Amino acid sequence: MNPVYYLYLAALLFTIGAAGVLIRRNAIVVFMCIELMLNACNLALVVFSRMHGNLDGQIIAFFTMVVAAAEVVVGLAIIVSIFRTRHTASVDDASLMKL
């Protein structure tokens, strides 16, 4: 299969994620869209690595997945704390935590 198709898929996934971050107001949906954008970047890194015949992009993608897993833990903890105090997961109400 042609690697260009994977790059088109990565661009489409990144565009969907960016649109979700810009349009949606729910913190969990925004968080999932950020993860979608990270996965699109990882896919592009792996494709470019495969095209050039070295493993550098695949190693960077692996470390990015490790950092994204840590981000999930911290991000979900922040979202849960906002939901417990404000009873909403709206991004607009997150600025109210500066009491």
Backbone as XML, in Angstrom:
<?xml version="1.0"?>
<chain id="A" units="angstrom">
  <residue number="1" name="MET">
    <atom name="N" x="0.846" y="-1.178" z="0.000"/>
    <atom name="CA" x="0.000" y="0.000" z="0.000"/>
    <atom name="C" x="0.893" y="1.244" z="0.000"/>
  </residue>
  <residue number="2" name="ASN">
    <atom name="N" x="0.453" y="2.239" z="-0.690"/>
    <atom name="CA" x="1.207" y="3.469" z="-0.856"/>
    <atom name="C" x="1.251" y="4.248" z="0.469"/>
  </residue>
  <residue number="3" name="PRO">
    <atom name="N" x="2.441" y="4.693" z="0.922"/>
    <atom name="CA" x="2.526" y="5.436" z="2.190"/>
    <atom name="C" x="1.813" y="6.777" z="2.161"/>
  </residue>
  <residue number="4" name="VAL">
    <atom name="N" x="1.565" y="7.298" z="0.974"/>
    <atom name="CA" x="0.881" y="8.590" z="0.882"/>
    <atom name="C" x="-0.536" y="8.488" z="1.449"/>
  </residue>
  <residue number="5" name="TYR">
    <atom name="N" x="-1.171" y="7.333" z="1.298"/>
    <atom name="CA" x="-2.512" y="7.147" z="1.837"/>
    <atom name="C" x="-2.511" y="7.261" z="3.361"/>
  </residue>
  <residue number="6" name="TYR">
    <atom name="N" x="-1.458" y="6.764" z="3.992"/>
    <atom name="CA" x="-1.345" y="6.897" z="5.439"/>
    <atom name="C" x="-1.162" y="8.349" z="5.845"/>
  </residue>
  <residue number="7" name="LEU">
    <atom name="N" x="-0.436" y="9.105" z="5.034"/>
    <atom name="CA" x="-0.283" y="10.530" z="5.323"/>
    <atom name="C" x="-1.600" y="11.281" z="5.156"/>
  </residue>
  <residue number="8" name="TYR">
    <atom name="N" x="-2.381" y="10.892" z="4.149"/>
    <atom name="CA" x="-3.716" y="11.490" z="4.004"/>
    <atom name="C" x="-4.585" y="11.166" z="5.214"/>
  </residue>
  <residue number="9" name="LEU">
    <atom name="N" x="-4.495" y="9.919" z="5.690"/>
    <atom name="CA" x="-5.253" y="9.532" z="6.883"/>
    <atom name="C" x="-4.805" y="10.330" z="8.102"/>
  </residue>
  <residue number="10" name="ALA">
    <atom name="N" x="-3.496" y="10.513" z="8.255"/>
    <atom name="CA" x="-2.978" y="11.297" z="9.377"/>
    <atom name="C" x="-3.456" y="12.746" z="9.294"/>
  </residue>
  <residue number="11" name="ALA">
    <atom name="N" x="-3.461" y="13.312" z="8.099"/>
    <atom name="CA" x="-3.943" y="14.692" z="7.934"/>
    <atom name="C" x="-5.425" y="14.796" z="8.243"/>
  </residue>
  <residue number="12" name="LEU">
    <atom name="N" x="-6.199" y="13.795" z="7.809"/>
    <atom name="CA" x="-7.634" y="13.798" z="8.097"/>
    <atom name="C" x="-7.895" y="13.674" z="9.596"/>
  </residue>
  <residue number="13" name="LEU">
    <atom name="N" x="-7.180" y="12.774" z="10.263"/>
    <atom name="CA" x="-7.351" y="12.616" z="11.711"/>
    <atom name="C" x="-6.956" y="13.882" z="12.462"/>
  </residue>
  <residue number="14" name="PHE">
    <atom name="N" x="-5.866" y="14.509" z="12.038"/>
    <atom name="CA" x="-5.446" y="15.746" z="12.686"/>
    <atom name="C" x="-6.469" y="16.854" z="12.477"/>
  </residue>
  <residue number="15" name="THR">
    <atom name="N" x="-7.040" y="16.929" z="11.287"/>
    <atom name="CA" x="-8.056" y="17.949" z="11.000"/>
    <atom name="C" x="-9.307" y="17.730" z="11.832"/>
  </residue>
  <residue number="16" name="ILE">
    <atom name="N" x="-9.726" y="16.483" z="11.967"/>
    <atom name="CA" x="-10.897" y="16.176" z="12.795"/>
    <atom name="C" x="-10.624" y="16.553" z="14.246"/>
  </residue>
  <residue number="17" name="GLY">
    <atom name="N" x="-9.426" y="16.234" z="14.730"/>
    <atom name="CA" x="-9.073" y="16.581" z="16.106"/>
    <atom name="C" x="-9.012" y="18.079" z="16.323"/>
  </residue>
  <residue number="18" name="ALA">
    <atom name="N" x="-8.420" y="18.805" z="15.388"/>
    <atom name="CA" x="-8.336" y="20.263" z="15.518"/>
    <atom name="C" x="-9.715" y="20.902" z="15.472"/>
  </residue>
  <residue number="19" name="ALA">
    <atom name="N" x="-10.580" y="20.401" z="14.609"/>
    <atom name="CA" x="-11.947" y="20.927" z="14.551"/>
    <atom name="C" x="-12.690" y="20.645" z="15.852"/>
  </residue>
  <residue number="20" name="GLY">
    <atom name="N" x="-12.475" y="19.470" z="16.418"/>
    <atom name="CA" x="-13.119" y="19.142" z="17.689"/>
    <atom name="C" x="-12.652" y="20.024" z="18.825"/>
  </residue>
  <residue number="21" name="VAL">
    <atom name="N" x="-11.360" y="20.354" z="18.838"/>
    <atom name="CA" x="-10.839" y="21.239" z="19.885"/>
    <atom name="C" x="-11.417" y="22.638" z="19.732"/>
  </residue>
  <residue number="22" name="LEU">
    <atom name="N" x="-11.552" y="23.106" z="18.492"/>
    <atom name="CA" x="-12.034" y="24.466" z="18.275"/>
    <atom name="C" x="-13.538" y="24.605" z="18.433"/>
  </residue>
  <residue number="23" name="ILE">
    <atom name="N" x="-14.292" y="23.556" z="18.152"/>
    <atom name="CA" x="-15.750" y="23.662" z="18.131"/>
    <atom name="C" x="-16.398" y="23.246" z="19.447"/>
  </residue>
  <residue number="24" name="ARG">
    <atom name="N" x="-15.974" y="22.125" z="20.002"/>
    <atom name="CA" x="-16.657" y="21.552" z="21.160"/>
    <atom name="C" x="-16.327" y="22.305" z="22.442"/>
  </residue>
  <residue number="25" name="ARG">
    <atom name="N" x="-17.227" y="22.231" z="23.414"/>
    <atom name="CA" x="-17.042" y="22.902" z="24.696"/>
    <atom name="C" x="-16.933" y="21.924" z="25.863"/>
  </residue>
  <residue number="26" name="ASN">
    <atom name="N" x="-17.164" y="20.656" z="25.632"/>
    <atom name="CA" x="-17.050" y="19.658" z="26.693"/>
    <atom name="C" x="-15.574" y="19.301" z="26.862"/>
  </residue>
  <residue number="27" name="ALA">
    <atom name="N" x="-15.093" y="19.318" z="28.102"/>
    <atom name="CA" x="-13.667" y="19.109" z="28.361"/>
    <atom name="C" x="-13.226" y="17.707" z="27.975"/>
  </residue>
  <residue number="28" name="ILE">
    <atom name="N" x="-14.063" y="16.719" z="28.162"/>
    <atom name="CA" x="-13.694" y="15.347" z="27.829"/>
    <atom name="C" x="-13.576" y="15.180" z="26.318"/>
  </residue>
  <residue number="29" name="VAL">
    <atom name="N" x="-14.469" y="15.779" z="25.566"/>
    <atom name="CA" x="-14.405" y="15.701" z="24.105"/>
    <atom name="C" x="-13.167" y="16.439" z="23.593"/>
  </residue>
  <residue number="30" name="VAL">
    <atom name="N" x="-12.862" y="17.586" z="24.164"/>
    <atom name="CA" x="-11.666" y="18.330" z="23.776"/>
    <atom name="C" x="-10.425" y="17.507" z="24.077"/>
  </residue>
  <residue number="31" name="PHE">
    <atom name="N" x="-10.416" y="16.849" z="25.214"/>
    <atom name="CA" x="-9.291" y="16.007" z="25.603"/>
    <atom name="C" x="-9.113" y="14.839" z="24.632"/>
  </residue>
  <residue number="32" name="MET">
    <atom name="N" x="-10.219" y="14.223" z="24.234"/>
    <atom name="CA" x="-10.139" y="13.116" z="23.272"/>
    <atom name="C" x="-9.661" y="13.616" z="21.913"/>
  </residue>
  <residue number="33" name="CYS">
    <atom name="N" x="-10.045" y="14.821" z="21.524"/>
    <atom name="CA" x="-9.595" y="15.377" z="20.247"/>
    <atom name="C" x="-8.094" y="15.683" z="20.278"/>
  </residue>
  <residue number="34" name="ILE">
    <atom name="N" x="-7.579" y="16.111" z="21.416"/>
    <atom name="CA" x="-6.136" y="16.324" z="21.547"/>
    <atom name="C" x="-5.405" y="15.000" z="21.399"/>
  </residue>
  <residue number="35" name="GLU">
    <atom name="N" x="-5.940" y="13.947" z="21.996"/>
    <atom name="CA" x="-5.337" y="12.628" z="21.845"/>
    <atom name="C" x="-5.397" y="12.150" z="20.388"/>
  </residue>
  <residue number="36" name="LEU">
    <atom name="N" x="-6.469" y="12.481" z="19.694"/>
    <atom name="CA" x="-6.587" y="12.130" z="18.278"/>
    <atom name="C" x="-5.521" y="12.850" z="17.453"/>
  </residue>
  <residue number="37" name="MET">
    <atom name="N" x="-5.265" y="14.109" z="17.766"/>
    <atom name="CA" x="-4.224" y="14.843" z="17.065"/>
    <atom name="C" x="-2.841" y="14.257" z="17.354"/>
  </residue>
  <residue number="38" name="LEU">
    <atom name="N" x="-2.603" y="13.842" z="18.591"/>
    <atom name="CA" x="-1.323" y="13.207" z="18.913"/>
    <atom name="C" x="-1.147" y="11.899" z="18.146"/>
  </residue>
  <residue number="39" name="ASN">
    <atom name="N" x="-2.207" y="11.114" z="18.042"/>
    <atom name="CA" x="-2.130" y="9.865" z="17.293"/>
    <atom name="C" x="-1.895" y="10.118" z="15.803"/>
  </residue>
  <residue number="40" name="ALA">
    <atom name="N" x="-2.465" y="11.182" z="15.266"/>
    <atom name="CA" x="-2.224" y="11.531" z="13.869"/>
    <atom name="C" x="-0.763" y="11.905" z="13.647"/>
  </residue>
  <residue number="41" name="CYS">
    <atom name="N" x="-0.190" y="12.633" z="14.585"/>
    <atom name="CA" x="1.232" y="12.972" z="14.476"/>
    <atom name="C" x="2.100" y="11.727" z="14.583"/>
  </residue>
  <residue number="42" name="ASN">
    <atom name="N" x="1.734" y="10.805" z="15.466"/>
    <atom name="CA" x="2.487" y="9.551" z="15.587"/>
    <atom name="C" x="2.422" y="8.750" z="14.296"/>
  </residue>
  <residue number="43" name="LEU">
    <atom name="N" x="1.252" y="8.716" z="13.675"/>
    <atom name="CA" x="1.109" y="7.997" z="12.413"/>
    <atom name="C" x="1.999" y="8.609" z="11.336"/>
  </residue>
  <residue number="44" name="ALA">
    <atom name="N" x="2.043" y="9.929" z="11.282"/>
    <atom name="CA" x="2.897" y="10.594" z="10.302"/>
    <atom name="C" x="4.375" y="10.324" z="10.587"/>
  </residue>
  <residue number="45" name="LEU">
    <atom name="N" x="4.757" y="10.316" z="11.860"/>
    <atom name="CA" x="6.144" y="10.006" z="12.203"/>
    <atom name="C" x="6.534" y="8.605" z="11.768"/>
  </residue>
  <residue number="46" name="VAL">
    <atom name="N" x="5.651" y="7.641" z="12.011"/>
    <atom name="CA" x="5.944" y="6.259" z="11.633"/>
    <atom name="C" x="6.020" y="6.115" z="10.112"/>
  </residue>
  <residue number="47" name="VAL">
    <atom name="N" x="5.134" y="6.793" z="9.399"/>
    <atom name="CA" x="5.147" y="6.708" z="7.934"/>
    <atom name="C" x="6.430" y="7.313" z="7.374"/>
  </residue>
  <residue number="48" name="PHE">
    <atom name="N" x="6.820" y="8.487" z="7.863"/>
    <atom name="CA" x="8.055" y="9.090" z="7.371"/>
    <atom name="C" x="9.267" y="8.242" z="7.740"/>
  </residue>
  <residue number="49" name="SER">
    <atom name="N" x="9.227" y="7.647" z="8.920"/>
    <atom name="CA" x="10.307" y="6.756" z="9.317"/>
    <atom name="C" x="10.400" y="5.551" z="8.394"/>
  </residue>
  <residue number="50" name="ARG">
    <atom name="N" x="9.253" y="5.020" z="8.052"/>
    <atom name="CA" x="9.223" y="3.859" z="7.153"/>
    <atom name="C" x="9.684" y="4.241" z="5.739"/>
  </residue>
  <residue number="51" name="MET">
    <atom name="N" x="9.317" y="5.435" z="5.301"/>
    <atom name="CA" x="9.712" y="5.877" z="3.962"/>
    <atom name="C" x="11.224" y="6.072" z="3.841"/>
  </residue>
  <residue number="52" name="HIS">
    <atom name="N" x="11.845" y="6.538" z="4.930"/>
    <atom name="CA" x="13.284" y="6.798" z="4.892"/>
    <atom name="C" x="14.106" y="5.598" z="5.346"/>
  </residue>
  <residue number="53" name="GLY">
    <atom name="N" x="13.472" y="4.554" z="5.828"/>
    <atom name="CA" x="14.169" y="3.324" z="6.143"/>
    <atom name="C" x="14.936" y="3.314" z="7.448"/>
  </residue>
  <residue number="54" name="ASN">
    <atom name="N" x="14.590" y="4.203" z="8.387"/>
    <atom name="CA" x="15.233" y="4.151" z="9.691"/>
    <atom name="C" x="14.173" y="4.069" z="10.789"/>
  </residue>
  <residue number="55" name="LEU">
    <atom name="N" x="14.607" y="3.870" z="12.025"/>
    <atom name="CA" x="13.666" y="3.667" z="13.128"/>
    <atom name="C" x="13.503" y="4.900" z="14.008"/>
  </residue>
  <residue number="56" name="ASP">
    <atom name="N" x="14.071" y="6.018" z="13.635"/>
    <atom name="CA" x="14.022" y="7.202" z="14.501"/>
    <atom name="C" x="12.594" y="7.689" z="14.740"/>
  </residue>
  <residue number="57" name="GLY">
    <atom name="N" x="11.794" y="7.751" z="13.706"/>
    <atom name="CA" x="10.406" y="8.199" z="13.862"/>
    <atom name="C" x="9.578" y="7.251" z="14.697"/>
  </residue>
  <residue number="58" name="GLN">
    <atom name="N" x="9.841" y="5.966" z="14.581"/>
    <atom name="CA" x="9.097" y="4.992" z="15.376"/>
    <atom name="C" x="9.479" y="5.086" z="16.845"/>
  </residue>
  <residue number="59" name="ILE">
    <atom name="N" x="10.728" y="5.351" z="17.141"/>
    <atom name="CA" x="11.157" y="5.514" z="18.533"/>
    <atom name="C" x="10.554" y="6.780" z="19.125"/>
  </residue>
  <residue number="60" name="ILE">
    <atom name="N" x="10.545" y="7.858" z="18.365"/>
    <atom name="CA" x="9.934" y="9.106" z="18.841"/>
    <atom name="C" x="8.433" y="8.922" z="19.061"/>
  </residue>
  <residue number="61" name="ALA">
    <atom name="N" x="7.778" y="8.182" z="18.168"/>
    <atom name="CA" x="6.344" y="7.921" z="18.328"/>
    <atom name="C" x="6.088" y="7.101" z="19.594"/>
  </residue>
  <residue number="62" name="PHE">
    <atom name="N" x="6.969" y="6.158" z="19.893"/>
    <atom name="CA" x="6.818" y="5.369" z="21.114"/>
    <atom name="C" x="6.928" y="6.251" z="22.351"/>
  </residue>
  <residue number="63" name="PHE">
    <atom name="N" x="7.915" y="7.140" z="22.390"/>
    <atom name="CA" x="8.056" y="8.038" z="23.532"/>
    <atom name="C" x="6.885" y="9.020" z="23.618"/>
  </residue>
  <residue number="64" name="THR">
    <atom name="N" x="6.356" y="9.419" z="22.492"/>
    <atom name="CA" x="5.177" y="10.288" z="22.493"/>
    <atom name="C" x="3.974" y="9.575" z="23.093"/>
  </residue>
  <residue number="65" name="MET">
    <atom name="N" x="3.835" y="8.279" z="22.802"/>
    <atom name="CA" x="2.731" y="7.517" z="23.403"/>
    <atom name="C" x="2.891" y="7.389" z="24.909"/>
  </residue>
  <residue number="66" name="VAL">
    <atom name="N" x="4.127" y="7.263" z="25.380"/>
    <atom name="CA" x="4.369" y="7.187" z="26.826"/>
    <atom name="C" x="4.002" y="8.512" z="27.489"/>
  </residue>
  <residue number="67" name="VAL">
    <atom name="N" x="4.397" y="9.618" z="26.880"/>
    <atom name="CA" x="4.058" y="10.939" z="27.426"/>
    <atom name="C" x="2.548" y="11.168" z="27.360"/>
  </residue>
  <residue number="68" name="ALA">
    <atom name="N" x="1.899" y="10.695" z="26.301"/>
    <atom name="CA" x="0.438" y="10.852" z="26.173"/>
    <atom name="C" x="-0.288" y="10.046" z="27.248"/>
  </residue>
  <residue number="69" name="ALA">
    <atom name="N" x="0.254" y="8.893" z="27.614"/>
    <atom name="CA" x="-0.372" y="8.111" z="28.681"/>
    <atom name="C" x="-0.293" y="8.852" z="30.018"/>
  </residue>
  <residue number="70" name="ALA">
    <atom name="N" x="0.839" y="9.489" z="30.281"/>
    <atom name="CA" x="0.955" y="10.298" z="31.501"/>
    <atom name="C" x="0.031" y="11.513" z="31.432"/>
  </residue>
  <residue number="71" name="GLU">
    <atom name="N" x="-0.119" y="12.077" z="30.244"/>
    <atom name="CA" x="-1.024" y="13.213" z="30.067"/>
    <atom name="C" x="-2.469" y="12.823" z="30.338"/>
  </residue>
  <residue number="72" name="VAL">
    <atom name="N" x="-2.840" y="11.631" z="29.943"/>
    <atom name="CA" x="-4.201" y="11.151" z="30.182"/>
    <atom name="C" x="-4.484" y="11.092" z="31.685"/>
  </residue>
  <residue number="73" name="VAL">
    <atom name="N" x="-3.534" y="10.602" z="32.435"/>
    <atom name="CA" x="-3.729" y="10.487" z="33.880"/>
    <atom name="C" x="-3.905" y="11.863" z="34.513"/>
  </residue>
  <residue number="74" name="VAL">
    <atom name="N" x="-3.030" y="12.789" z="34.188"/>
    <atom name="CA" x="-3.102" y="14.123" z="34.780"/>
    <atom name="C" x="-4.331" y="14.880" z="34.269"/>
  </residue>
  <residue number="75" name="GLY">
    <atom name="N" x="-4.583" y="14.796" z="32.966"/>
    <atom name="CA" x="-5.720" y="15.513" z="32.393"/>
    <atom name="C" x="-7.060" y="15.032" z="32.931"/>
  </residue>
  <residue number="76" name="LEU">
    <atom name="N" x="-7.229" y="13.732" z="33.037"/>
    <atom name="CA" x="-8.490" y="13.223" z="33.581"/>
    <atom name="C" x="-8.655" y="13.574" z="35.046"/>
  </residue>
  <residue number="77" name="ALA">
    <atom name="N" x="-7.555" y="13.620" z="35.810"/>
    <atom name="CA" x="-7.649" y="14.047" z="37.213"/>
    <atom name="C" x="-8.101" y="15.501" z="37.311"/>
  </residue>
  <residue number="78" name="ILE">
    <atom name="N" x="-7.591" y="16.340" z="36.430"/>
    <atom name="CA" x="-8.009" y="17.747" z="36.430"/>
    <atom name="C" x="-9.475" y="17.876" z="36.027"/>
  </residue>
  <residue number="79" name="ILE">
    <atom name="N" x="-9.887" y="17.129" z="35.005"/>
    <atom name="CA" x="-11.284" y="17.185" z="34.558"/>
    <atom name="C" x="-12.226" y="16.692" z="35.650"/>
  </residue>
  <residue number="80" name="VAL">
    <atom name="N" x="-11.858" y="15.632" z="36.358"/>
    <atom name="CA" x="-12.699" y="15.110" z="37.441"/>
    <atom name="C" x="-12.783" y="16.119" z="38.578"/>
  </residue>
  <residue number="81" name="SER">
    <atom name="N" x="-11.674" y="16.793" z="38.898"/>
    <atom name="CA" x="-11.729" y="17.792" z="39.979"/>
    <atom name="C" x="-12.592" y="18.987" z="39.589"/>
  </residue>
  <residue number="82" name="ILE">
    <atom name="N" x="-12.538" y="19.397" z="38.311"/>
    <atom name="CA" x="-13.410" y="20.484" z="37.853"/>
    <atom name="C" x="-14.865" y="20.037" z="37.905"/>
  </residue>
  <residue number="83" name="PHE">
    <atom name="N" x="-15.135" y="18.799" z="37.498"/>
    <atom name="CA" x="-16.512" y="18.312" z="37.500"/>
    <atom name="C" x="-17.057" y="18.214" z="38.920"/>
  </residue>
  <residue number="84" name="ARG">
    <atom name="N" x="-16.239" y="17.798" z="39.872"/>
    <atom name="CA" x="-16.707" y="17.675" z="41.257"/>
    <atom name="C" x="-17.002" y="19.025" z="41.891"/>
  </residue>
  <residue number="85" name="THR">
    <atom name="N" x="-16.226" y="20.052" z="41.561"/>
    <atom name="CA" x="-16.460" y="21.360" z="42.170"/>
    <atom name="C" x="-17.537" y="22.153" z="41.444"/>
  </residue>
  <residue number="86" name="ARG">
    <atom name="N" x="-17.606" y="22.045" z="40.120"/>
    <atom name="CA" x="-18.537" y="22.873" z="39.339"/>
    <atom name="C" x="-19.753" y="22.122" z="38.821"/>
  </residue>
  <residue number="87" name="HIS">
    <atom name="N" x="-19.754" y="20.792" z="38.908"/>
    <atom name="CA" x="-20.852" y="19.938" z="38.413"/>
    <atom name="C" x="-21.101" y="20.125" z="36.916"/>
  </residue>
  <residue number="88" name="THR">
    <atom name="N" x="-20.050" y="20.475" z="36.199"/>
    <atom name="CA" x="-20.119" y="20.574" z="34.755"/>
    <atom name="C" x="-18.733" y="20.298" z="34.183"/>
  </residue>
  <residue number="89" name="ALA">
    <atom name="N" x="-18.696" y="19.819" z="32.957"/>
    <atom name="CA" x="-17.418" y="19.561" z="32.295"/>
    <atom name="C" x="-17.202" y="20.542" z="31.143"/>
  </residue>
  <residue number="90" name="SER">
    <atom name="N" x="-17.777" y="21.711" z="31.243"/>
    <atom name="CA" x="-17.659" y="22.714" z="30.191"/>
    <atom name="C" x="-16.317" y="23.428" z="30.283"/>
  </residue>
  <residue number="91" name="VAL">
    <atom name="N" x="-15.714" y="23.692" z="29.146"/>
    <atom name="CA" x="-14.434" y="24.387" z="29.111"/>
    <atom name="C" x="-14.611" y="25.845" z="29.509"/>
  </residue>
  <residue number="92" name="ASP">
    <atom name="N" x="-15.766" y="26.414" z="29.232"/>
    <atom name="CA" x="-16.014" y="27.812" z="29.569"/>
    <atom name="C" x="-16.012" y="28.043" z="31.071"/>
  </residue>
  <residue number="93" name="ASP">
    <atom name="N" x="-16.427" y="27.042" z="31.852"/>
    <atom name="CA" x="-16.481" y="27.182" z="33.299"/>
    <atom name="C" x="-15.159" y="26.848" z="33.976"/>
  </residue>
  <residue number="94" name="ALA">
    <atom name="N" x="-14.166" y="26.389" z="33.240"/>
    <atom name="CA" x="-12.876" y="26.029" z="33.834"/>
    <atom name="C" x="-12.127" y="27.247" z="34.317"/>
  </residue>
  <residue number="95" name="SER">
    <atom name="N" x="-12.374" y="28.405" z="33.738"/>
    <atom name="CA" x="-11.683" y="29.604" z="34.190"/>
    <atom name="C" x="-12.181" y="30.080" z="35.551"/>
  </residue>
  <residue number="96" name="LEU">
    <atom name="N" x="-13.276" y="29.527" z="36.024"/>
    <atom name="CA" x="-13.807" y="29.902" z="37.323"/>
    <atom name="C" x="-13.013" y="29.275" z="38.475"/>
  </residue>
  <residue number="97" name="MET">
    <atom name="N" x="-12.054" y="28.425" z="38.185"/>
    <atom name="CA" x="-11.259" y="27.815" z="39.244"/>
    <atom name="C" x="-10.251" y="28.786" z="39.830"/>
  </residue>
  <residue number="98" name="LYS">
    <atom name="N" x="-10.105" y="29.971" z="39.246"/>
    <atom name="CA" x="-9.175" y="30.981" z="39.763"/>
    <atom name="C" x="-9.855" y="31.799" z="40.866"/>
  </residue>
  <residue number="99" name="LEU">
    <atom name="N" x="-10.264" y="31.162" z="41.908"/>
    <atom name="CA" x="-10.974" y="31.866" z="42.981"/>
    <atom name="C" x="-10.077" y="32.647" z="43.834"/>
  </residue>
</chain>
